[in-house]
Amino acid sequence: MILFVFEGAKREPDLFGAIETLFFQDKQSIVCSFGNNIYELYNELQSYEGDGDIVSILKERYQGQANSPFKDDLRSSDFSEIYLIFDYDFQNKNLPLEVMNSQIEEMLALFNDETDNGHLYINYPMVESIRYTKTLPDKDFWTYVVTRKDCTDSSFKSLADSFSDYKSLDFLTLSARRPATEKEISSRLGNWSRLIAQNVSKANYLCCGENAIPEDKDVVNQLAVFDAQKRYLTSSESVSILSAFPLFLFDYFPKERILGNGN
């Protein structure tokens, strides 16, 4: 069984609903929302003084709630894989940038194995980065950055909305109210393949200077991407816009499985 832990309760589960239909039909998974940012997750882990794990924290947060995904008293050992997807949120005004970066590094070091503590993926700057593409494919995607200032007061959401030719997530998601048609499945698979290709190529550009799919997947691991992002932070308090979901899918599946539908 696979556990997916998302920061939010709406956008990420909607996106994963399509991912589950398109890519995970034969796998059993549980989806839950942490309901707060990664820095709050860091604080909760610290309060356990090294003895906590993500499942224990989530069970405590969901205790007594009717919508708890842990109805069968599931334990960490019941999950073969754990994945976490959170936002960088570097517009956070409650923490200095240096403290935020230190906490992110600790979290990436802790959550670096899906079969152990879990595997963490980061959206830069937030989940709406998945919409920050003019169209698909977007030949200029590798150049897009956003400043910390432009992310304050949730303005990146507006930036993504006004920039993209796609005025909703419908180009990636599927209706939860009815079965998807073959045409819809084909369309979404193509869009996800193109989105994966341009995000992975951009990550490779950040890490290795080449805007292309890398031969070795590990060169775009999450810690390497974060180290590369810090170059932008140092020079201009900016980050390169990058979505976690495409990088997760690139890691999880063989290249031909997730890149073969984007022609």
N, C-alpha and C positions, 0 to 999 in steps of 0.2 A: 504494500500500500504506500502511496506517495502523499506527503503533506505539502501543500502550498500555502505559504503565509504571506499575505499582502498587507501593505500599509493601510490602504483604504478599503471601504466596503462597497464601492460602486464601480468605479472605472476599471480597476484591476480584475475583479470577478467577471465583469462584462467581457473584457478582452480574453480572459482565460476560458470563458464559455465557448468562444469560437476556437481557441487553441485546442481545447479538449475534444471538440467535435472533429476538427481537421487532423489532429496529430496523435491524440491519446485515446482513441476509441477502445483499445484493448487493455487499458490500464485502469486500476481502481485508485481514485484519488479523493482526498478531502481538502476542501478550500476553506480558509478562515481569514478574517481580518484582525490585525493587531489593533487597529483603530487609533494609532498615534504614530509619530515619526520615529526614525531610527535612533535618535538621540534619547528619546524616552525609553526605547527598548534597551539601549545601553545602560541607562540608569537602573532599570529593573534588574538586569543581569548583575550589575554591581551590588545590588541589595542582597543578592543570594550569596555573596562572598565566595564565588567560584563554584558553588554547588548547584546552581540553577541550570535549567535547559529550556529551550524554547517551548517544548510541549508542556512542561510544568507551569510556565508563565501563562501560556494561553489557557490552560485548564482553569487556572485561578481566575483569569479575567472573565471567562465564560461561565463560571460557576453559578448555578441557579437560573441561567438564562434558557429560555425555551429554544432558542436558535443555536444552542451549543453544538458544534460538530463532534464533540467528544462524548456522545451519549452512551457508548459502550465502555466507558472508562478506559479509553485507549492510553497506552503508555508510549514513551519514546521508542522502546524496542519493537513496538508493533509496526513502525514505519521503516520501510526499506530505504526510502530517500526522503529528504526534507529540503525544500527550496524556499528561500525568502526573497521577496522583491520589494525594495524600499526606495524612496527618493533621497537624493543628496540634499535638497532643500537648503542650499547655501545662503538663501535669503533670511534664514532664521536669525532673528534679532536677539535671541536670548543667550547666545553663545558666541564668543570670539571665534573667528575663522580658524585660528590655530588649534583651538580646543576641538572644534568640530572635526577637523582633519585628523587629529590624533585619535578621536573616538572611532571615526570611520576605519582607520587603519587597524585598530584593535578588533573591530567587528569583522573586517575582511579576513584577518588572521584567524579569528575564532571560527567563523562560518566559512570554511574553505573545503569542506568535504560533505557531500550530500548524504553519505552513508554513516556519518558520525554526528557532529553537532548540527549540520545543515550547510547549505551552500547559498551564500548571499550574492544577489545581483542588485546593482545600483542604477537608477534612472538619473540622468544628468540633464537638467536640474531636477525634473520631476516627471511623473507619469505622462503628462501631456506632451513630452518630447516625442512620443510615438506619432503624433499628428504633425510634427514640424517637418513636413515635406511638402514641397510645392505640388508635386504630383508623383506618380511612380512609373518609371524610375525618375530620380531627380539627380542630374549630373553634377549639381553644385552642392549636394548634401554634405559632402566632406568638409565644406568651408564654413558651415553654420556654427556660430558661437553665440552665447548670450551673457551679458554682464550681470553681476550680482544686483546692481541697481535696478536693472530691468526686470528682475524677478520679484521685487518687493511687492507686497500687497496683492499677491496672486496674479500679477500682471502678465506672467508668462503664459497663462491660460489664454488670455486675450490675444497675446502675440501669436500664439499657435493658431488660434481661430482665424485671425485676420490674414495670416500668411498663407495658409494651406488652401489649395483648391478643394479639398475635402472638408465640408462644413459640419461633419459629424464623424463618429467612428464607424459608420455603416460600411465603409469600404474594407473594414477588417472584421467586424463582428457579424453575428448571425442572430436571427430572431429567436428568442426563447419561447415564443408562443406557438410556433409551428415548425415542423421538420423543414430543413433546408432543401432546396431543389438542387439538382445536379449542376445547373448553371451557376447558382450561388456558391456552391462548394468550389467549383472550378475557378470562379472569379476571386474568391477569398484566398485560395491556395496561391494563385498567381501574385496577388498583392502582398501576402506574407513572404513569399519567396523573394520578391523584389525588395521588400523592407529589410529582410534579414541580410541580403547581399550588401545593401548600401550601409547599414549600420556596422556590419562586420568589417567591411572594407575601410570605413572611417576609423573604427577602432584600431585596425592595422596601421593606418596612416598615423594615428596618434602615437602608437607604440614603436613603429618601425619605419615610418616615413614613406610608406607605399600604400596608395589608395586602391587596394585590391584584396581579394580573398586570400588569407595566408595559407600556406601549405600546412603549417603546424598550428593547431588550434590554441595551444598553450600560450602563444605569444600575445594573445588578446585575452588572457585571464583577467579576472576582475581587479586583482591587486596591481597588475601591470597597467591596466587602463587608468586606475586611480592615480598611480604615480605619474602617468603622462598628463592627466588632467591638471595636476598641481603646477605644471609649467605655465598653463594659462592663468591659473590663480595667482601665481607669483608676478606675472608680467602685467596683468590687467584686471584682476578680480573677475575673470570670466571663466566659463566652462564651455567645452565643445558639446553641442547638443547630441545626446546619445540615449537610445532606449534600451532598457534591460531585457525586455521580452525577446527581441530578435537574437541577442547574444546568448540568452539561455537556450533557445531552440537550436542555435548553431552548435553549442556545446553538447546538447543532449543527443542529437540525431546525426547519422552519417550525412556528409555534405550532399550527396545525390538525393537524399530523402527530402531535404528542405530547400534546396536550391534549384531543383529540377523543374519547377512549375512557373518560373518567372520570365520565360522567353516571350 
